[in-house]
Amino acid sequence: MFDLILANGLIVDGSGAEPRRGDVAVMGEIVVDTGDLANAESRMRIDATGKIVCPGFIDSHSHGDAYMLIEPSAPSKAFQGVTTDVVGNCGASAAPITDPMHMPSDWVDLEFPGTWRTVGEYRTLLETVKPLPNVVFLVGHNTVRRSAGAYDNRPPTAEEMACMSRLVEQAMNDGARGLSTGLIYPPGRFSKTDEIVALARVAARQGGVYCSHMRHEGAGLLDAIAETLAIGEAAEIPVQISHLKTSGQGNWGLIDAALEAIETARGKGRPVHADRYPYIASHTSLTVVFPDWALEGTIDTRRARLSNPAQRARLRADLFGNAGARDWGAITVGSTHHPDNRRFQGRLLTDVAAMLGLDPVDAILHMAETDAMRTSAFFAGMCEKNMTRILALPWVMIGSDASIRAPWGPLSEDHPHPRTYGTFARFLRMALDGQTVPLPEAVRKMTALPAEKFGLTDRGLIAKGKKADIAVIDPEQVRDRSTFAEPHQLAQGVVALAINGELAIADGELTGRRSGRFL
């Protein structure tokens, strides 16, 4: 007798093969049979007639490290069909830390169910809270650089470099799957290529991957790609380019040269892939517009500059001097920290400036100071045509570039990007509506492709012997509902979701079972 049969569904197995009608049988954590199982006995049978039955989706680029501890049911991911979250991207990971202040600023004030320093201790705490999805952990370069004390715009000392190498090695020993960088964020933006190569070699020795939010995604895109490919070659490590894009209308034409560079590397046998979300606005800290000197040092050091008249005047002058390279009207305020700034969430920066009676530059300074440099923002400026072209590439997988949220509780109070709730449902809807690749390829890009990239050999396919991470999805109903104006809205269309054989969603509702693991 089987534990579960998903009966008479359209099986899209993750391999890219054509869909087939049939049943899927589960015993314990494992898929044990597929085909015609009409006469088989099972403790539970779910009628999947008219539904897609596919592997659970793997979010290849996520930031759920800290928030998973607060909301382990991860509803923003579960209702998209996500069963595995790859966390620790863009150089920011929850561990290893020698001080909680080494985490990203929007994490440090959160109330966690325990404390940790190492990846191993984080893993223990995560297993205690019992997450709904599985977790794949990357160690963040910015996190280890802060933990080594290398905050400033200079090369690390020999002692700091040795400390970073030890931290990366320990993280890999504790179960991390690779190294990530966020080279537009401090202090990673101050690093040179040789520093990253050295740390990537540490990860490579233990079979890790190198995932990079590159230094440039606009005018400097081609140089950034060249550096990323060079790091992969020098460190002999597989490369994952984070959220591949061409930012800024003047840079849209770089797409051909960018893709040619990557294809050339792949043609030489280099394991280079990328991820992308199906939206044309990015989301990050508002302070990414600041010059390097203003982002040196600890968070307290950076905040102090805003209250220093001379340094504030210098920063203001630099922002005005760079105004020609920025379209302030293409920036929308996202999450804020100070209660008085909540009214600005979801408003254009130019509208916020008008509400405050300030120039947009002064509005940025006001927000940065009152929000203790924790304001996030949406940056428009990507090209829809380029996005769909990138999404269709066979070596590009889907990643939300988002953390976990919920329409209830402490994670419902900010203003996230719609990709947080909608990425996978949106991409699947695009495939079903003929706006991108066919359905089998769309599913492969969300399942088998990231599973192979991150070494998840027992997942990503519906096949005998694989782990039973399975989504049952209504093709008529699946869609994203989150918007930039009203982001906290769950995706729809996931009828059932099994993770390691346990039903996390049944009849379209959370069951309360959380069987995810640190992979």
C-alpha positions in Angstrom: 0.0 0.0 0.0 1.3 3.5 -0.9 1.1 6.5 1.4 -0.1 8.9 -1.3 -1.2 8.7 -4.9 -1.7 11.8 -7.1 -4.1 10.4 -9.6 -4.8 11.2 -13.3 -2.7 14.4 -13.5 -0.8 15.9 -16.3 2.8 14.9 -15.3 5.4 17.4 -16.3 8.4 15.6 -14.8 11.0 18.4 -14.9 13.2 16.8 -17.5 11.8 18.9 -20.4 10.0 15.8 -21.8 6.5 16.1 -23.1 3.7 15.9 -20.5 1.9 12.6 -20.0 -1.3 11.6 -18.2 -0.8 9.3 -15.2 -0.5 8.8 -11.5 2.4 9.4 -9.1 2.8 7.2 -6.0 4.7 8.1 -2.9 6.0 6.0 0.0 7.5 7.9 2.9 9.7 10.6 1.3 10.2 8.9 -2.1 8.4 8.7 -5.4 8.1 5.0 -5.9 6.0 4.6 -9.0 4.4 6.5 -11.9 2.0 5.4 -14.6 -1.4 3.8 -14.4 -2.0 3.1 -10.7 -5.8 3.0 -10.8 -6.0 -0.3 -9.1 -3.3 0.4 -6.5 -4.2 0.9 -2.8 -3.1 4.0 -1.0 -3.7 5.6 2.4 -4.5 8.9 0.6 -5.5 9.6 -3.0 -5.7 13.1 -4.5 -7.6 13.5 -7.7 -5.3 15.6 -10.0 -7.6 15.4 -13.0 -7.0 18.5 -15.2 -4.1 19.6 -13.0 -0.4 19.9 -13.6 1.7 17.5 -11.5 5.4 18.6 -11.4 8.4 18.7 -9.2 8.3 21.4 -6.5 10.0 24.5 -7.7 13.5 25.4 -6.6 14.0 29.2 -5.9 17.5 29.4 -7.3 18.1 32.9 -5.9 16.5 33.8 -2.6 17.1 35.8 0.6 15.1 33.8 3.1 17.8 33.1 5.6 16.6 35.2 8.5 12.9 35.4 7.7 12.7 31.6 7.5 13.3 31.6 11.3 10.5 34.0 11.9 7.9 32.6 9.5 8.9 29.0 8.8 5.7 28.2 7.0 7.0 30.5 4.2 3.6 31.2 2.7 4.8 33.6 0.0 6.9 30.7 -1.4 4.6 27.8 -0.6 1.7 29.2 -2.5 3.9 29.5 -5.6 4.8 25.8 -5.4 8.4 26.4 -4.1 9.7 23.5 -2.1 13.4 24.5 -1.9 14.9 27.9 -1.2 18.5 28.8 -2.2 19.4 31.4 0.4 22.4 33.6 1.2 22.6 35.3 -2.2 24.1 38.7 -3.2 26.9 38.4 -0.6 24.4 38.5 2.4 24.0 35.4 4.5 22.7 34.9 8.0 26.0 33.2 8.9 28.8 33.1 9.7 28.8 36.2 12.0 30.8 37.3 14.9 28.2 39.9 15.8 24.5 40.3 14.8 25.3 43.7 13.3 27.2 41.9 10.6 23.9 40.8 9.1 22.1 43.1 6.6 20.6 46.1 8.3 17.0 45.1 7.7 17.6 41.9 9.7 19.3 43.2 12.8 16.2 44.4 14.7 14.2 41.3 14.1 13.2 39.0 17.0 14.6 35.5 16.3 13.8 32.3 18.2 17.4 31.8 19.2 21.0 32.9 18.5 23.7 31.6 16.2 27.1 32.5 14.9 28.2 29.7 12.6 26.4 28.1 9.7 26.2 24.9 11.8 24.5 26.8 14.6 22.1 28.5 12.1 21.3 25.0 10.7 20.5 23.7 14.2 18.2 26.6 14.9 16.5 26.2 11.5 15.9 22.5 12.1 14.4 23.5 15.5 11.8 25.8 13.9 11.0 23.2 11.2 10.8 25.1 8.0 8.2 24.3 5.4 10.6 24.4 2.4 14.0 22.8 2.1 16.9 25.2 2.4 20.2 25.4 0.4 22.7 27.7 2.0 25.3 30.0 0.3 27.9 31.8 2.4 27.9 35.6 1.7 31.1 37.4 1.0 29.9 40.7 2.5 29.0 38.8 5.7 32.4 37.2 6.1 34.2 40.5 5.1 32.3 42.3 7.9 33.0 39.5 10.3 36.7 39.8 9.5 36.6 43.6 10.2 37.3 44.6 6.6 34.7 47.4 6.3 36.6 50.0 4.4 37.6 50.7 0.8 40.9 49.0 0.9 42.3 45.5 0.3 42.0 43.2 3.4 45.1 42.7 5.5 46.8 39.3 5.4 45.1 38.6 8.8 41.7 39.6 7.6 42.1 37.6 4.4 43.1 34.5 6.5 40.0 35.1 8.7 37.7 35.3 5.7 39.2 32.1 4.2 38.7 30.3 7.5 35.1 31.5 7.8 34.3 30.3 4.2 35.9 27.0 4.8 34.0 26.4 8.1 30.8 27.4 6.4 31.4 24.9 3.6 32.2 22.2 6.3 28.9 23.1 8.0 26.9 22.5 4.8 27.0 25.6 2.7 26.8 24.9 -1.1 28.9 27.8 -2.3 30.0 31.4 -2.1 27.9 34.4 -3.1 29.0 38.0 -3.7 27.1 41.3 -3.8 29.5 43.6 -5.5 27.4 46.7 -5.4 27.0 46.5 -1.7 29.4 47.5 1.1 31.9 46.2 1.9 32.0 43.8 -1.0 32.0 46.6 -3.5 35.5 47.6 -2.2 37.0 44.2 -3.0 39.4 43.4 -5.9 39.1 40.4 -8.1 42.0 38.6 -6.5 40.3 38.6 -3.1 37.2 37.0 -4.6 39.2 34.4 -6.5 41.0 33.4 -3.3 37.7 32.9 -1.4 36.0 31.2 -4.4 38.9 28.7 -4.4 38.1 27.8 -0.8 34.5 27.0 -1.8 35.6 25.2 -5.0 37.8 22.8 -3.0 34.6 21.4 -1.4 32.5 21.3 -4.6 30.8 24.7 -4.2 29.4 27.1 -6.7 30.1 30.8 -7.1 27.0 33.0 -7.4 27.5 36.7 -8.1 25.5 39.9 -8.0 28.0 41.5 -10.3 29.6 45.0 -9.9 27.5 46.4 -12.8 24.2 45.6 -14.5 24.1 48.7 -16.6 26.8 50.6 -18.5 29.6 48.4 -17.0 27.8 45.2 -17.7 30.3 43.7 -20.1 33.2 44.4 -17.8 31.3 42.8 -14.9 30.5 39.7 -16.9 34.2 39.5 -17.9 35.3 39.7 -14.3 32.7 37.0 -13.2 33.8 34.6 -15.9 37.5 35.2 -15.0 36.8 34.5 -11.4 35.1 31.2 -12.3 38.0 30.2 -14.6 40.7 31.2 -12.1 39.0 29.5 -9.1 37.9 26.5 -11.2 34.4 26.9 -9.8 30.9 26.8 -11.5 29.4 30.2 -11.9 25.9 31.5 -11.4 25.2 35.0 -12.6 22.5 36.5 -10.4 19.4 38.2 -11.9 21.0 38.7 -15.3 19.7 42.0 -16.8 20.5 45.1 -18.8 19.6 48.0 -16.5 18.9 51.5 -17.9 17.4 52.2 -21.3 20.8 53.4 -22.7 22.2 49.9 -21.9 19.5 47.7 -23.4 21.6 47.3 -26.5 24.3 45.5 -24.5 22.3 42.3 -24.5 23.8 40.8 -27.6 27.4 41.2 -26.4 26.6 40.1 -22.9 25.0 36.9 -24.0 27.7 36.3 -26.6 30.4 36.5 -23.8 28.5 33.9 -21.7 27.8 31.6 -24.6 31.4 31.7 -25.6 32.5 30.7 -22.1 29.9 27.9 -22.1 31.1 26.8 -25.5 34.5 26.3 -23.9 33.0 23.9 -21.4 32.7 26.3 -18.5 29.8 25.7 -16.2 28.2 29.1 -16.4 24.5 29.7 -15.7 22.3 32.6 -14.6 19.0 33.3 -12.9 16.3 35.8 -13.5 12.9 36.9 -12.3 10.0 37.9 -14.6 9.7 41.6 -13.8 11.4 44.7 -15.2 11.9 46.6 -12.0 14.6 45.7 -9.4 14.5 46.1 -5.7 17.3 46.9 -3.3 18.5 49.5 -0.8 17.9 53.1 -1.7 21.4 53.9 -0.6 22.9 52.0 -3.6 22.9 55.4 -5.3 25.5 56.6 -2.7 29.1 57.0 -3.7 31.7 54.5 -2.4 33.1 56.8 0.3 29.7 57.3 1.9 29.3 53.5 2.3 32.5 52.7 4.0 32.6 51.5 7.6 30.0 50.1 9.9 26.3 50.9 9.7 26.8 53.3 12.7 29.7 55.1 10.8 27.6 55.5 7.7 24.6 56.9 9.7 26.9 59.3 11.5 27.9 60.9 8.1 24.3 62.0 7.5 24.3 64.0 10.7 27.7 65.6 10.1 27.1 68.8 8.2 30.3 68.8 6.2 30.0 65.1 5.1 26.3 65.5 4.4 27.0 68.5 2.2 29.7 66.5 0.3 27.3 63.6 -0.2 24.6 65.9 -1.4 27.0 67.5 -3.9 28.0 64.1 -5.1 24.4 63.0 -5.6 23.6 66.2 -7.5 26.7 65.7 -9.6 25.5 62.2 -10.5 22.0 63.2 -11.2 22.5 63.0 -15.0 23.1 59.3 -14.6 20.0 58.8 -12.6 16.3 59.1 -13.4 14.8 59.9 -10.0 11.3 59.4 -11.5 12.2 55.8 -12.2 12.6 55.1 -8.4 9.7 54.0 -6.2 10.1 53.9 -2.4 9.6 50.3 -1.0 9.9 49.4 2.6 10.6 52.1 5.2 11.7 51.9 8.8 10.5 55.1 10.6 6.7 55.1 11.3 6.4 58.6 9.8 7.8 57.3 6.5 5.3 54.5 6.1 3.0 56.8 4.1 5.7 56.9 1.4 5.7 53.2 0.7 4.8 52.5 -2.9 5.2 56.1 -3.9 7.5 57.5 -6.6 10.5 59.2 -5.2 9.6 62.4 -7.1 6.2 62.3 -5.4 7.8 61.7 -2.0 10.0 64.7 -2.7 7.0 66.9 -3.5 5.2 65.7 -0.4 8.2 66.7 1.7 8.8 70.0 -0.3 12.3 68.8 -1.2 14.5 68.1 -4.2 14.7 64.3 -4.9 18.3 64.3 -3.7 17.3 65.9 -0.4 14.4 63.5 -0.2 16.9 60.6 -0.5 19.0 62.1 2.3 15.9 62.6 4.5 14.8 59.0 4.0 18.2 57.6 4.6 18.6 59.6 7.8 15.2 59.0 9.3 15.1 55.3 8.2 18.6 54.7 9.6 19.6 53.8 6.0 17.1 51.0 5.8 14.8 52.4 3.1 14.4 50.0 0.1 13.4 51.0 -3.4 12.2 49.7 -6.7 14.3 50.8 -9.7 12.5 50.7 -13.0 14.6 50.6 -16.2 14.7 47.1 -17.6 13.5 46.1 -21.0 10.6 43.7 -21.4 12.0 42.3 -24.7 15.4 41.6 -23.1 13.7 40.0 -20.1 11.7 37.5 -22.1 14.8 36.8 -24.2 16.9 36.0 -21.1 14.1 34.0 -19.5 14.0 31.7 -22.5 17.7 30.8 -22.5 18.2 27.1 -21.7 20.9 27.9 -19.1 18.8 30.5 -17.2 16.8 29.3 -14.2 14.1 31.2 -12.3 15.0 33.0 -9.0 12.8 35.4 -7.1 15.6 37.5 -5.6 13.3 37.8 -2.7 12.9 36.8 1.0 9.9 35.3 2.7 6.8 37.3 3.5 3.3 36.5 4.8 0.0 38.5 4.6 -0.1 38.1 8.4 2.2 38.7 11.3 5.5 40.6 11.5 6.4 39.9 7.9 3.3 41.6 6.6 4.2 45.1 7.6 6.7 46.2 5.0 6.4 46.8 1.3 8.2 44.1 -0.8 8.6 43.7 -4.5 5.7 41.6 -6.1 8.3 39.0 -7.1 8.3 38.0 -3.4 4.8 36.5 -3.8 4.6 36.1 -7.5 7.7 35.0 -9.4 7.0 31.3 -10.1 3.3 31.7 -10.6 3.9 34.6 -13.0 6.5 32.6 -15.0 4.3 29.6 -15.2 1.4 31.7 -16.3 3.6 33.2 -19.0 4.5 29.7 -20.3 0.8 28.6 -20.2 -0.2 31.7 -22.2 2.5 31.2 -24.8 4.5 34.3 -23.7 7.8 32.4 -23.1 9.1 28.8 -23.4 6.7 25.9 -23.6 5.4 24.3 -20.4 7.9 21.4 -20.1 10.9 23.7 -20.6 9.4 26.3 -18.1 9.1 23.5 -15.5 12.7 22.3 -16.2 14.0 25.8 -15.6 12.4 25.8 -12.1 13.2 22.2 -11.1 15.8 19.9 -12.8 18.1 22.8 -13.9 18.6 24.4 -10.5 18.8 20.9 -8.9 21.7 20.0 -11.1 23.4 23.3 -10.6 23.3 23.1 -6.8 24.0 19.4 -6.5 20.6 18.3 -5.5 20.8 14.9 -7.1 17.7 13.4 -5.4 15.4 16.3 -6.4 14.1 18.2 -9.4 12.4 15.4 -11.2 9.4 13.2 -10.8 10.9 9.8 -11.2 11.3 6.6 -9.2 13.7 7.0 -6.3 13.6 10.8 -6.2 12.4 12.8 -3.2 8.7 13.5 -3.2 8.8 17.3 -3.6 5.8 17.7 -5.8 3.4 20.5 -6.8 -0.2 20.0 -8.0 -1.2 23.1 -9.9 -4.5 24.2 -11.6 -3.4 25.6 -15.0 -6.6 27.6 -15.3 -6.2 29.4 -11.9 -2.4 29.8 -11.5 -1.3 33.4 -11.5 0.4 36.0 -9.4 -1.8 38.5 -7.5 0.9 40.7 -5.9 1.3 44.2 -7.2 3.6 47.1 -6.5 0.7 49.0 -4.9 -0.6 46.0 -2.9 2.2 43.5 -2.6 1.1 41.2 0.3 -1.1 38.9 -1.8 -0.6 35.2 -2.2 -0.3 33.6 -5.6 -3.1 31.3 -6.6 -3.4 28.0 -8.3 -1.4 25.6 -6.1 -3.9 22.9 -5.1 -1.5 20.6 -3.3 2.2 20.7 -2.3 4.3 17.8 -0.9 7.7 18.3 0.6 9.7 15.2 1.4 6.5 13.3 1.0 4.5 15.3 3.5 1.6 17.5 2.4 2.3 21.1 3.2 -0.7 22.3 1.1 -3.9 20.3 0.6 -7.1 21.5 -1.1 -5.4 24.9 -1.6 -4.7 25.5 2.2 -1.7 25.1 4.4 -1.9 21.9 6.4 0.4 23.0 9.2 3.0 20.3 8.3 6.5 21.6 7.8 8.9 18.9 6.6 11.6 21.0 4.9 15.3 20.3 5.6 18.7 22.0 5.4 20.1 20.3 2.2 
